[in-house]
Amino acid sequence: MNHYIHQIPGRLRIKSPILKNEKYHREIRQLLSSLKGIEAADLNPTTGSVTILYDPAQVEGKEIERALQREGYFDRSRAITNDQYIHNAVSKAGHIVSRALFGSAAGVALEGTSLSFLSVLI
């Protein structure tokens, strides 16, 4: 996952690979400070994310998002939402659990047979 967006009224979190590069952080801060209603912005180069607190009565999250996209700091077309992120994580966990259960069941079913060695490989 390279691009991510999560928004609730008054808080916007965006993750983008370009945000890992601290040379852009000053420009991003200037851009955000030019928008009315921005209360705080926390840039994290380790995670490549920015968390923005804003007053929804003065500025909309979509407006902030568009400003970051217009300047090339974020690509909405490549972003996943929090719901998609959770769905992907649950699907991946389910796949891992089902493989483990199948491997365990296969091991029990083949126990004592000449195929028991193969069950270890599953």
N, C-alpha and C positions, 0 to 999 in steps of 0.2 A: 504494500500500500504506500504509494508515494503522495497522494493528494487526499485530503480529508477535510470535511467541514461539519461542524456541529453548531447549532444555534438555538438559543432560547432568548426570549426578549431581554435585552440588556447585556447579553454575553454572546460573543462570537469566537469560535476557535477554528483556526485554519491551519492545516499542515501542508507544507509544500517543500520539495527538495531545495529550492532556492533560499528558503528561510534558514537553512543550516549555514549559509555563508554570511558571516558577520559583516562583511564589507557593505552589504545592502541594508543593514539594520538602521543606520542613521537616516537613509533616504526613506525607509518605511515609516520610521517615527515622524519624520517631517510630513509625509503624506497624510498619516493619520491625524496629526495635530492640525492639519489644514481643514479637516472635516469638523463641522459643528457637532457637538454632542459626544465626542469621544472623551471618556473620563480617564482611562488608563489602557496601556498596551504592554503586555509582557511577552517579549520575544525570547524564545528558547532555541539557541543554535544546536543543542544536543538532539532535541526531538524534531527540529525544523518546523516549529509551530509558533503561532502568535495567538495569544488570548486577548481579546479586546472587550473592555467593559465600556458600555455606551448608554446614553439616555435615549430610549426608544421614542420619546416624545419629540426629540430633536433630529434624530437620524435613524434610518432603517438599516437593518443588518445587510439587506441586499445592496444598499448604496455603498456600504463599506466594502463588501465583497466585489462589487463592480469596480471600485477605485483600485483595489489591489490587483484585480485581473487586468484592468486597462494598462497598468504600469508593468505588467509581466511578472508579478510576484505570486500569482495563483492562476491555475487553469481549471475552471469549474467543470469543463467537459471531462476531465480526468479524475475528478474527486468522487469519493464515496461519502455517503452520509453516515451518521452514527447508527441508524437502523441497519444499513447495509453492512457496516463493520461488525455489528453484533451477530447478524445473520451468518456472515462468513465464518466468524469464530465458532459459533454453535455448530454449523455444518462440518467444519474441520474437526471439532471435538467429537461429534457424532461418528464421523468416519473412523477416527482413531479407536474409539470405544468399540465400534462394530467389528473392526479388524481384530482387536484384542479378544473379543468374545468368540469370534469365529475360530481364531487360532487355538483358543483354550478348548472349545468344543471339539475341534478336529483332533486335538491331542488326546482328549479323553476317548473319543470314538475309535481312534487308531491304536490306543495303548495296547501293548503286547503283540502287535502285529508287525510284520516286516515293513509296513509303511509308517511305523511310529517315528522313524528317523525323518521322514518327510514332514510330519506334523510339526517338528521342531523348526523347520525352515519356514513354515507358514506363519 
